[in-house]
Amino acid sequence: MKEEILCVLRNTLKSLEDLKDLPTEKQGKTYFSKYPSIIIFLSFCKVYFPNDIKISVQLKYYMNALVTEIKKMKVISTSFYYGILGIAYAVNICAKETGNYANLLSSIEKLHLKLVESQLMVIKEKNEIEERDYDILQGISGNLIYLLNTHVPNSDTRLIEEILKYLVGLTQNNFKKMNILPQSMVNLELREIYKHGYINLSLSHGMGGVLYVLSLAIEKNIIVDGQVQAIKNILELYCESFRRTKKLSDWNARYTNEANEVFYGKCRISWCYGILSILRVVDLASKLVNDKTMKQIVDEKLEAIISLPLIDWNLTSVTFCHGWSGALGVLSTINCSRKSSDIEQLIDKIVENILIINDKKHLEYSIDSGNLSILESNLGTMMVLAKTLNKKVETDYFKMFCV
């Protein structure tokens, strides 16, 4: 299996070499689906193929292209998808793997800090917040994850503490500020279903990201007033949400106080809006605050998921965001602390499943130049597969996704 994984990684790398046209800003699905994802993928491949000179040549080309494009950008947001955060991750990772670009990284991170400070000031003044204000893909939580993983303990923690205080405030008064009202919902169907609003519990766009970053800060020994209680409050909310489900393997990504709670969509067992990513974060948080009830619930739900046939996981792709590689990445992280033979066997089954799908569809040859995001393309899938080889990789490429 090891040789097969390295083979598909190499083939994906070859497909990227043959790529001729990248999307323009208007054609690309997100900015992150362009240069940042390519740079992260190439840096990752450099670990597995250290003597491949072509990778270094490509990295230099795409880093130069990234710099050129940054200079053309009139407005830069803090978004992971559309702005400086995705760029910062790419430059940071490339700098670590190549030993170059220190000055560029310094400039990018100074700009990032300035933009995050401005972002925090803006959202503090908002009466009604949106998911993109606080989530990990476009909001302040994602930016705080970067700061905690790259700036601690080497810098002033003032901004970090200010963000933590803001997030703690969101959990007070029964999470009133985190209730997403219909006018703030992008999905029109959700507006009809949740007429009084909902609290988003997902990792990618909701409470899960807040819980993760509050927990990560404690691991980094940065604690503000109310932070531990905020974690306990969030865990209580998840506990109540879990109790409402009919099956242990189910969950509802949106919480309401309605008597007849609505379940929107299928219960997906993956990363984005998935139960697995939430169990990973809840498990981390419950250990930090010694919540034995939640630890037991996590154990029971994990056991139910492990026993569930893969056909019932409701996954239709191999991508990280919504598919099999996301589930694989989360399970691998969960098993780092649990060392469960049952989870190891499940990981092997999922790897085999992805390779079978790859063999049928030749995924490593079907790179879509319109979307190269490691979240939504085969680049991320191949990275997760390679990670299962247990090769010592100094840079944790998946910290940005809380796994």
C-alpha positions as CSV (number, residue, x, y, z in Angstrom):
1,M,0.0,0.0,0.0
2,K,2.9,2.4,0.7
3,E,4.2,2.1,-2.8
4,E,0.8,2.7,-4.2
5,I,0.3,5.8,-2.1
6,L,3.7,7.2,-3.2
7,C,2.8,6.4,-6.8
8,V,-0.5,8.4,-6.8
9,L,1.3,11.3,-5.0
10,R,4.0,11.3,-7.7
11,N,1.3,11.1,-10.5
12,T,-0.6,14.0,-8.9
13,L,2.7,16.0,-8.8
14,K,3.2,15.1,-12.5
15,S,-0.3,16.3,-13.4
16,L,0.5,19.6,-11.7
17,E,3.7,19.9,-13.7
18,D,1.7,19.6,-16.9
19,L,-0.9,22.2,-15.8
20,K,-0.9,25.0,-18.3
21,D,-3.6,27.5,-17.3
22,L,-4.5,28.7,-13.9
23,P,-7.8,30.5,-13.2
24,T,-8.1,34.3,-13.2
25,E,-9.4,36.0,-10.1
26,K,-12.9,35.9,-11.4
27,Q,-12.7,32.3,-12.7
28,G,-11.3,30.8,-9.6
29,K,-13.6,29.5,-7.0
30,T,-11.6,31.1,-4.2
31,Y,-8.2,32.8,-4.1
32,F,-6.9,29.9,-1.9
33,S,-7.7,27.5,-4.8
34,K,-4.9,29.1,-6.8
35,Y,-1.3,29.8,-5.7
36,P,-1.4,29.2,-2.0
37,S,-2.8,25.6,-2.3
38,I,-0.2,24.8,-5.0
39,I,2.6,26.1,-2.9
40,I,1.5,24.1,0.1
41,F,1.1,20.9,-1.9
42,L,4.6,21.3,-3.5
43,S,6.2,22.0,-0.1
44,F,4.5,18.8,1.2
45,C,5.8,16.8,-1.8
46,K,9.3,18.1,-1.1
47,V,9.3,16.2,2.2
48,Y,8.5,12.9,0.4
49,F,10.7,13.5,-2.7
50,P,13.6,15.6,-1.3
51,N,15.9,15.0,-4.3
52,D,13.3,16.1,-6.9
53,I,14.8,19.3,-8.4
54,K,11.6,19.9,-10.4
55,I,9.7,20.6,-7.1
56,S,12.1,23.3,-6.1
57,V,11.9,24.9,-9.5
58,Q,8.1,24.8,-9.4
59,L,8.1,26.3,-5.9
60,K,10.3,29.2,-7.0
61,Y,8.0,29.8,-10.0
62,Y,4.8,29.8,-8.0
63,M,6.2,31.9,-5.1
64,N,7.3,34.5,-7.6
65,A,3.8,34.4,-9.2
66,L,2.2,34.8,-5.8
67,V,4.3,37.9,-5.0
68,T,3.4,39.4,-8.4
69,E,-0.3,38.8,-7.7
70,I,-0.2,40.2,-4.2
71,K,1.2,43.4,-5.6
72,K,-1.8,43.6,-7.9
73,M,-4.4,43.1,-5.2
74,K,-6.2,46.3,-4.3
75,V,-8.0,45.0,-1.2
76,I,-6.8,42.2,1.0
77,S,-9.1,40.6,3.5
78,T,-8.1,38.4,6.5
79,S,-10.0,35.4,5.0
80,F,-8.4,32.0,4.7
81,Y,-10.3,31.5,1.4
82,Y,-10.0,34.9,-0.1
83,G,-7.2,36.8,1.6
84,I,-4.1,37.1,3.7
85,L,-4.5,34.1,5.9
86,G,-4.2,31.5,3.1
87,I,-1.3,33.4,1.7
88,A,0.4,33.5,5.1
89,Y,0.1,29.7,5.6
90,A,1.6,29.1,2.1
91,V,4.5,31.4,2.6
92,N,5.1,30.1,6.1
93,I,5.1,26.5,5.1
94,C,7.3,27.1,2.0
95,A,9.8,29.1,4.1
96,K,10.1,26.2,6.6
97,E,10.6,23.5,3.9
98,T,13.1,25.5,1.7
99,G,14.9,27.7,4.3
100,N,14.2,30.7,2.1
101,Y,11.7,33.6,1.9
102,A,12.3,34.8,5.5
103,N,11.9,38.5,4.5
104,L,8.7,37.8,2.5
105,L,7.2,35.9,5.4
106,S,8.1,38.8,7.8
107,S,6.3,41.3,5.5
108,I,3.3,39.0,5.1
109,E,2.9,38.4,8.8
110,K,3.2,42.2,9.6
111,L,0.4,42.9,7.2
112,H,-1.6,40.0,8.6
113,L,-1.3,41.4,12.1
114,K,-2.4,44.8,10.9
115,L,-5.4,43.4,9.1
116,V,-6.5,41.2,12.0
117,E,-6.4,44.1,14.4
118,S,-8.7,46.0,12.0
119,Q,-11.0,43.0,11.6
120,L,-11.4,42.7,15.3
121,M,-12.3,46.3,15.7
122,V,-15.0,46.0,13.0
123,I,-16.7,42.8,14.3
124,K,-16.7,44.2,17.9
125,E,-18.9,47.0,16.7
126,K,-21.5,44.7,15.0
127,N,-24.8,44.2,16.7
128,E,-25.6,41.1,14.6
129,I,-22.7,38.8,13.6
130,E,-22.4,36.4,10.7
131,E,-20.6,33.0,10.7
132,R,-17.9,34.5,8.5
133,D,-17.1,37.0,11.3
134,Y,-15.9,34.3,13.8
135,D,-15.4,31.0,11.9
136,I,-12.1,29.4,10.9
137,L,-12.3,29.8,7.1
138,Q,-13.1,33.5,6.9
139,G,-13.4,34.8,10.4
140,I,-11.3,35.7,13.5
141,S,-11.0,32.2,14.9
142,G,-9.0,31.0,11.8
143,N,-6.7,34.0,12.1
144,L,-6.2,33.3,15.9
145,I,-5.2,29.7,15.1
146,Y,-2.4,31.0,12.9
147,L,-1.3,33.4,15.5
148,L,-1.3,30.8,18.2
149,N,0.7,28.3,16.1
150,T,3.3,30.7,14.7
151,H,3.6,33.7,17.1
152,V,3.6,32.0,20.5
153,P,5.9,32.4,22.5
154,N,7.9,34.7,20.3
155,S,5.7,37.8,20.3
156,D,3.5,40.1,22.2
157,T,0.3,38.2,23.1
158,R,-1.9,41.4,23.4
159,L,-3.8,40.9,20.2
160,I,-4.2,37.1,20.9
161,E,-5.7,37.9,24.3
162,E,-8.1,40.6,22.8
163,I,-9.4,38.0,20.3
164,L,-9.9,35.4,23.1
165,K,-11.8,38.0,25.1
166,Y,-14.1,38.7,22.1
167,L,-14.7,34.9,21.6
168,V,-15.4,34.4,25.3
169,G,-18.0,37.2,25.1
170,L,-19.8,35.3,22.2
171,T,-20.5,32.4,24.6
172,Q,-22.2,34.5,27.2
173,N,-25.9,35.2,27.7
174,N,-26.9,31.8,26.4
175,F,-25.0,32.4,23.1
176,K,-27.3,35.1,22.1
177,K,-24.7,36.8,19.9
178,M,-24.0,33.6,18.0
179,N,-27.6,33.1,17.0
180,I,-27.5,33.5,13.2
181,L,-30.7,35.3,12.1
182,P,-32.4,34.6,8.7
183,Q,-31.2,37.9,7.1
184,S,-27.6,36.8,7.8
185,M,-28.1,33.3,6.2
186,V,-26.5,32.9,2.7
187,N,-28.6,29.8,2.0
188,L,-32.2,30.8,1.1
189,E,-33.6,27.4,2.1
190,L,-32.2,27.8,5.6
191,R,-34.0,31.1,5.9
192,E,-37.3,29.3,5.5
193,I,-36.4,26.5,7.9
194,Y,-34.9,28.5,10.7
195,K,-37.1,31.5,10.9
196,H,-35.9,32.4,14.4
197,G,-32.2,31.7,13.7
198,Y,-29.8,28.9,14.7
199,I,-26.4,28.4,16.3
200,N,-24.0,26.8,13.9
201,L,-22.2,23.9,15.6
202,S,-19.9,22.9,12.8
203,L,-16.1,23.1,12.9
204,S,-15.6,24.9,9.6
205,H,-18.2,27.6,10.0
206,G,-19.4,27.5,13.5
207,M,-19.0,26.9,17.2
208,G,-16.5,24.1,16.7
209,G,-13.9,26.5,15.5
210,V,-14.4,28.7,18.6
211,L,-14.1,25.7,20.9
212,Y,-11.0,24.6,19.2
213,V,-9.2,27.9,19.4
214,L,-10.2,28.5,23.0
215,S,-8.7,25.1,23.8
216,L,-5.6,25.6,21.7
217,A,-4.9,28.8,23.6
218,I,-5.0,26.9,26.9
219,E,-2.5,24.4,25.5
220,K,-0.3,27.4,24.6
221,N,-0.7,28.7,28.2
222,I,-2.6,31.8,27.2
223,I,-5.8,32.1,29.3
224,V,-8.1,35.1,29.8
225,D,-10.9,35.7,32.2
226,G,-13.9,33.4,31.5
227,Q,-12.1,31.3,29.0
228,V,-12.4,28.0,30.9
229,Q,-16.0,28.7,31.7
230,A,-16.7,29.5,28.0
231,I,-15.3,26.1,27.0
232,K,-17.6,24.4,29.6
233,N,-20.6,26.4,28.3
234,I,-19.9,25.3,24.7
235,L,-19.5,21.6,25.8
236,E,-22.8,21.8,27.6
237,L,-24.4,23.0,24.3
238,Y,-22.9,20.1,22.4
239,C,-24.0,17.7,25.1
240,E,-27.6,18.9,24.7
241,S,-27.4,18.7,20.9
242,F,-26.0,15.2,21.1
243,R,-28.8,14.1,23.4
244,R,-31.4,15.2,20.8
245,T,-30.2,12.7,18.2
246,K,-31.8,9.4,17.6
247,K,-28.6,7.5,16.8
248,L,-25.2,7.8,18.4
249,S,-23.6,8.2,15.0
250,D,-25.9,11.2,14.1
251,W,-25.7,14.8,15.0
252,N,-27.3,18.1,13.9
253,A,-24.9,20.9,12.8
254,R,-27.4,23.6,13.7
255,Y,-28.9,24.1,17.2
256,T,-32.1,25.9,18.0
257,N,-34.3,26.4,21.0
258,E,-37.4,25.3,19.0
259,A,-39.5,22.5,20.4
260,N,-39.4,20.7,17.1
261,E,-35.8,21.0,16.0
262,V,-35.2,20.6,12.3
263,F,-32.5,18.4,10.9
264,Y,-31.2,20.0,7.7
265,G,-29.3,17.7,5.2
266,K,-27.7,14.4,5.8
267,C,-25.5,13.6,8.8
268,R,-22.1,13.5,7.1
269,I,-19.1,11.8,8.8
270,S,-16.3,13.9,7.5
271,W,-14.6,17.3,8.2
272,C,-16.8,20.2,7.0
273,Y,-20.1,20.0,8.9
274,G,-19.1,16.5,10.0
275,I,-19.5,14.7,13.2
276,L,-15.9,13.4,13.2
277,S,-14.3,16.8,13.3
278,I,-16.6,17.9,16.1
279,L,-15.8,14.8,18.2
280,R,-12.1,15.5,17.7
281,V,-12.5,19.1,19.0
282,V,-14.9,18.1,21.8
283,D,-12.5,15.4,22.9
284,L,-9.7,17.9,23.1
285,A,-11.7,20.4,25.1
286,S,-13.3,17.9,27.5
287,K,-9.8,16.6,28.5
288,L,-8.6,20.2,29.2
289,V,-11.5,21.0,31.5
290,N,-11.9,17.4,32.8
291,D,-15.4,17.0,31.6
292,K,-15.9,13.3,32.2
293,T,-19.5,13.3,30.9
294,M,-18.5,14.6,27.5
295,K,-15.5,12.3,27.3
296,Q,-17.8,9.4,27.7
297,I,-20.2,10.7,25.1
298,V,-17.3,11.1,22.7
299,D,-16.2,7.5,23.3
300,E,-19.7,6.2,22.7
301,K,-20.2,8.2,19.5
302,L,-16.8,7.1,18.2
303,E,-17.6,3.5,18.9
304,A,-20.9,3.8,17.0
305,I,-19.1,5.4,14.0
306,I,-16.4,2.8,13.9
307,S,-19.1,0.1,13.8
308,L,-21.0,1.9,11.1
309,P,-20.6,0.4,7.5
310,L,-18.7,2.8,5.3
311,I,-21.7,2.8,2.9
312,D,-23.7,4.6,5.6
313,W,-21.2,7.5,6.0
314,N,-22.9,9.6,3.3
315,L,-19.7,10.5,1.6
316,T,-19.7,10.8,-2.2
317,S,-16.2,12.2,-2.9
318,V,-12.6,11.7,-1.8
319,T,-11.9,15.4,-1.0
320,F,-10.9,16.8,2.4
321,C,-13.7,19.2,2.9
322,H,-16.7,16.9,2.3
323,G,-15.2,13.5,1.6
324,W,-13.2,10.5,2.5
325,S,-9.8,12.2,3.0
326,G,-11.3,14.6,5.5
327,A,-12.6,11.7,7.5
328,L,-9.2,10.0,7.2
329,G,-7.4,13.0,8.4
330,V,-9.5,13.5,11.4
331,L,-9.4,9.8,12.4
332,S,-5.6,9.8,12.1
333,T,-5.4,12.8,14.5
334,I,-7.9,11.2,16.9
335,N,-5.9,8.0,16.9
336,C,-2.6,9.8,17.7
337,S,-3.8,10.0,21.4
338,R,-6.0,6.9,21.5
339,K,-3.9,4.3,19.8
340,S,-6.9,2.2,19.0
341,S,-6.5,-1.0,16.9
342,D,-10.2,-0.6,15.8
343,I,-9.5,2.9,14.5
344,E,-6.3,1.7,12.8
345,Q,-8.3,-0.9,11.0
346,L,-10.9,1.7,10.0
347,I,-8.1,4.0,8.7
348,D,-6.7,1.1,6.6
349,K,-10.2,0.5,5.1
350,I,-10.7,4.2,4.2
351,V,-7.2,4.4,2.6
352,E,-8.1,1.3,0.6
353,N,-11.4,2.8,-0.3
354,I,-9.8,6.0,-1.6
355,L,-7.2,4.1,-3.6
356,I,-10.0,2.0,-5.2
357,I,-11.9,5.1,-6.2
358,N,-8.6,6.6,-7.5
359,D,-7.9,3.5,-9.5
360,K,-11.4,3.7,-11.1
361,K,-11.3,7.4,-11.8
362,H,-7.6,8.2,-12.0
363,L,-8.0,11.1,-9.7
364,E,-4.3,12.0,-9.8
365,Y,-4.7,12.8,-13.5
366,S,-7.9,14.8,-13.1
367,I,-6.7,18.0,-11.6
368,D,-9.3,20.8,-12.2
369,S,-7.4,24.0,-12.9
370,G,-10.5,26.0,-11.9
371,N,-10.2,24.8,-8.3
372,L,-6.9,23.6,-6.8
373,S,-7.8,24.2,-3.2
374,I,-6.4,21.5,-0.9
375,L,-9.8,21.5,0.8
376,E,-11.7,20.7,-2.3
377,S,-9.4,19.1,-4.9
378,N,-7.3,16.0,-5.2
379,L,-4.2,17.8,-4.0
380,G,-5.5,17.6,-0.4
381,T,-6.6,14.0,-0.9
382,M,-3.1,12.9,-1.9
383,M,-1.6,14.8,1.1
384,V,-3.8,13.0,3.6
385,L,-3.0,9.7,2.0
386,A,0.7,10.3,2.2
387,K,0.4,11.4,5.8
388,T,-0.8,7.9,6.8
389,L,2.6,6.6,5.9
390,N,3.8,7.9,9.3
391,K,6.8,9.6,7.8
392,K,8.2,12.2,10.2
393,V,7.0,15.5,8.9
394,E,8.2,18.5,10.9
395,T,5.6,20.9,9.5
396,D,2.0,20.0,10.5
397,Y,0.2,20.8,7.3
398,F,-3.2,20.3,8.8
399,K,-3.2,22.5,11.8
400,M,-5.0,25.1,9.8
401,F,-8.0,22.7,9.7
402,C,-7.8,21.9,13.4
403,V,-6.7,18.3,12.9
